[in-house]
Amino acid sequence: MTRSLDTYRLLGRSGLRVSPLALGTLTFGADWGWGSEPDEAQQIFDAYLDRGGNFIDTANQYTNGTSERLVGEFANGLRDRLVIATKYTLSTRPGDPNSGGNHRKNMVQSVEASLRRLNTDYIDLYYLHAWDGTTPVEEVMRAMDDLVRAGKVLYVGISDTPAWQVARMQTMADLRGWSPLVALQIEYSLIERTPERDLIPMAAELGIGVLPWSALASGVLAGKYTRADLDGGGGSVAGGGSASIGTRKNMALGAGALSERGLAIADVVKKVAADIGATSSQVALAWTMHNPAVTAPIIGARTPAQLADNLGALEVRIPDDALASLEQASAIQLGFPHEFLARPTTRNNIFGDIKLETG
């Protein structure tokens, strides 16, 4: 069965229909030194829509706000056919203690600023961008529900937050009749599989659609780097949403994706790609879609050619033997209690000699 951008999926426990690949716009704008100029970003946007794509992902701090402004410009006249997602949390004004974080003040200020930049009167999906560890979950969920009731936001989601906090928030929303979380953005790739321990099973259990970011591990799984690149060359490897990020290579180094382990996994991806007549990027993206909990990986193409290559992942089917080799090369330890509960002795102590079908 061949997928296509216009074969839509439901987003989590909602009726919202979204494309199986989301268009990430972190690269829209050259403010950070390596993104797409407006004309090229327009070509990427239009090509995605021409294929039937409807799911656009941005954030208030992507390329210092340029990403949202460009999305708003490109969506002019097309707004209602699109599902536009944006985020808040990251600090926007140096020296202002309330210009960042998860609290209500920053949420309200950020959503108003995003609405202006996007030139729209509503946001389809609004994310908490990253957990700050300080704001009470009640404050976050009630403030998000207020935005939904005001009609400024239609659905809410969360990104880069511990599983136990997300589960707590979703349960609270259910019990109090607040708007539930329908989307979870997480880093997930063949190089970063640790979300399989708790985040992904939690999302599947609680009706939250998973949207992986960095499915190509900062380009490492695309075959962009070699072992000669393991020397960072003295550039910045800082994270964050500013020009201090440095080069894309230094981002990959700082994130830990560009490593001996990462390159070894990329070698297996390259072999599988050659065997099945696909590109490395297509295999890496197709692997994330193999997980039934994943709604739509977020692709971050910088050029129209990269977009076309990434969209080719929709047509890739990875044979079982190739899938097994990818799983083996990228395997992680699930740790306690997962490995303990999977031991034959533990299962025997729990179930005895009964035969049980669990679906």
N, C-alpha and C positions, 0 to 999 in steps of 0.2 A: 504493500500500500504506500503510495507516494503522498507525502504531505505537501501542503501549499500554504502560502501566507493567508489565503482567504478560506482556509478550512479552520474555523475558529474554535477556541476552547473557552470553557467557563473559567473565570478567575476565582479560585477558592470556592467558598460557600456563598456564591453570589450568582446572579443571572447575567453578569456582564460578560460579553463575548470579546475575546482578544485573540490576536494572531499568535501562532506558536513560536515566533521569534519577535522580540521587542526591539525597536530601534533605539539604541542608546545614543545620547547627544552630548556626552562628555567632551567629544572632539569638535563640537560646533563652536568655532571661534578660535582665533590664534593667540588669545590673550596670554596663554601659558607657554607659548613658544613652539608648540608642535601640533596644533589642531588644524581644522579645515577653515579656509577662508570662506566668507559668506556664499560666494557663487558655487563653490564646490560642495558646501554643506547643503545648499538648495538642490543640487543634482542628486545627492544621496537621499535626501528627504523625498523628492519626487519619485525617484526610482523605487523606493520602498513602497510608497503608496500605489504606484502603477502596478505592482505585483499583488495588490490586495491587502497590504499591511495596514494596520490601524492603531498599533500600540506604540506610543512615543514616550520615552523615559528621559527626564531631565532632573535638574535640582537647582535650588536658588543660588548655589555657589559655583556651579559648573562654569568654567571660563569667566569667573567674576560676574556672572549674570548675563553674559552675552548669549549663552546657550538658550536660556529662556526667551530672550528677546528675539532670537532668530526663529525659534519654534513658533512663537506668536506670529511673526511676520509670515512664515511659510504656511501656517495653518489658516491664514486669512481666507474666508470664503469656504473653508472645508471643516470648520471647527466641530460641528456636530457629528460628523462621521468618524472623528478621531477619539481615541482614548488617551488622554494626556495625563501622565503621572509626573509629579514633582515632589520635592522633599524640603524639609527644614531641619535645622539643628546647628549647622556649622556657623561659626562666628563671622559676622559681617562688618563690625566696626571696632577697630583696635581701641582698647581703653574703656569700652562700654561693657560692663560685666553681664548685662542682660541681652546683648546682641547675639548670643549663642546659647546652646543648651536646649533641653526638651520642655522647658516650662511654658506655661500658658502665654506669658507676655511675648516671648520670642516666637511662639507658634502663631499668634494673632498678627504680630507685626510682619512675620515672614510670609504668611499666606496673602496678606494684602499687597505686599511688594511683588510677589509672584504673579498675582492676578494682573497687576499693572504691566509687568514685563511680558507676560503671555498674551496680553490684550484680550482677555476673556473675563466672563463674569462667573465662571465656575471651573473647578479642577476635578477631573474624573477620579483620580486616585492620589491621595496625599499621604506621604510617608514621613514617619520619624526617621531621620537619616542614620543616626548612630546613638546608642544608649549613653547618657552622660553620667549615670551612676548616682545622681543626686536628686532628681525630680521624682516625687511620689507617683506611682503608676496611676492612682486615682485621678490625679491632676491631669495627666496626659490623656487618659481615656475619656474623661468628662469634657475636656476642652475639644478633643477631636469630635465627640458627639455633638457638641454645640455648633461646630463648623458645618457638620452635615445637616443639622436641623435648620441652620441659617441658609442652606442652599449654596454655600460657597464651595463645598466639597461634597462629592457624591459617595465615595468609598474611602476607607482608610487602610493603611498598611504600615509595616515596620521593617527596618533594615538594621543589620549589624548589631544585634541585641542577644544576650544570653537566652537560651531556650526556656529556662525556668521563669524568667521575667515575661517572656511572650505568652507562655501558658497561663501565667497568673493574670495578665491583662485580658486575654481572651475569655477566661472563665469569669472575670469580673464583668466584662461587657455582656456576657450571656445572662448572668444573674440579675444585672441591673437594667437590662433592656437598652443598653447603649449600642452604638454602631460597632459591629465586630470587625476585627482585622481580617481582611480577605487576601492579603499579599505579604510575602516575606522575601525581601531581597537579602541574599547571602553570597559570599564568595564561594564558588563551587566549581571545581574542575578536576581533571585527572591528577593534578598536582596538589590540590587542596580538597581532600575528601573528608576531613574531620567533621563537617556538618552531618555526615551519615550517623554519627554517634547519637545525637539528640535533636538537633534542629530540624532535620528533614522528617524523621518519624513523628516529632511533635506536630509539625505543620500538617502532615497527612492525617493525623488523628483529629486535629481541631479544625479542619476545613479551611486551611490557609494555603493559597497557591504559592509555590516556590518559583522565584525568578533569580536564577544565578547571574551574578556579575563576574567579570574576568574569567569567563569560561575558557579563554585561550591563555590564561595565566600571564597576562601582560605581554603576550606575543611569543612566549617561550614555546607553547604547544603548536604555534603556527610555523615553527622551524626558523624563527627570525634570528636566533642567537646560536653561537657555538661556544665551546669551552674557552676560547680566546677572550670571550666577553665576560668571563668571571672576574676579571680585573676591572673594577669600577672606574678606573681612570681618574679618581680623585674628585668626581662630581658629587653633587648632593644626592643623598638617598632619602631625604626627608619626605614624610607623607604630608597630606593636607591639601587644601584647595587653593593653592597659590603658585606663583612663579617659582617659589622656593623648592618645588618638586624636583626641578632639574630635568634631565633627559628621560625619555621613556626607558632606556636601558637602566638608568639608575633607579627608576621606579621599580623595575622588575627585580633588581638586586635588593633594594630596600624591603620589598614585600616578601623576599625569600623564594620567589618563584624561579629566579635565575640562579640555579645551584647545580651541583653535581647530580643530585637526585632528580631535579626538574629536567635537566638535559637528558638523563637516562630515560625518563618517561617519554620525552619528546622523540627520542630515537625510535621507541616502539611505535608511537603514533605515526611517525614517518613511514615505517615499514608497512604498517597496516594500510596506510593511505596508498602506498605504491601497489600493494597487492590487490586492492579493490578498485583502483582507478579513481581515487579521490584526492583532495589536497589534505594536508595535515590539519588545517583549520576546520575543514568540513568534518573530519573524523572526530576531532575534539568536541565540536559543538553537538554532533549527532550522539556522542556518548552521553552528554548531559541529558538529552531528550529521551534516552533509553530509560531513565528513572521515571516511574509513573507519577511521582509526587511533583515533578517539574512541570510547570505550566508553560513557561517561555524563557529561554535564555536571553540575555540582553546582549546584543551585538554592538560593538563600538567601532564601526568602520570609519577610517579617516579619509578614504577615497572611494569613488564609485566602483572601482575595480575590486577593492576589498569587500564592499557590500555585496557585489555579485558573487564573489567567491563564498562569502559567509552564507548567503541564501541558498547556495548549492547544498548545504548540509541537510536541507529538507528532503532531498532525494537520496541521501546516503542510508544504506542499510548495512550494518556491521554484522558479518557472519558470527556465529556462536564461538568458533575457535579463535577468531580475532578479538572478540569481546573478552574471552577468557584471558588472552595474553595481555590486554590492556588492564584488566582487573588485577592480574598478578603483578604487573610492573608498578602499579600505583597503590597497591594494598596498604592499608594502615591498620594499626592496632586499635580495636574498639575500646579496650580497657574495661575496667570494672564499672558497672555490674554486668555489662553486655556479654563479655567473654565468660564470666562465671556462670551466668544463666544459660549459656549455650553448651556448657560441658555436659557430656552424657551422664555423669554421675549426678549432677544437679537436676537434670531433667528427669532422670529415673526416680530421684527422691520426691519430685513434685508430682509426676504422673503415674509412677508405678508401671504396671504392665498394660495400661489401657491404651487403646488406639483412638486417637482424637483427630477429627477433621476440623481445621480452623478456617477453611475457605481460601 
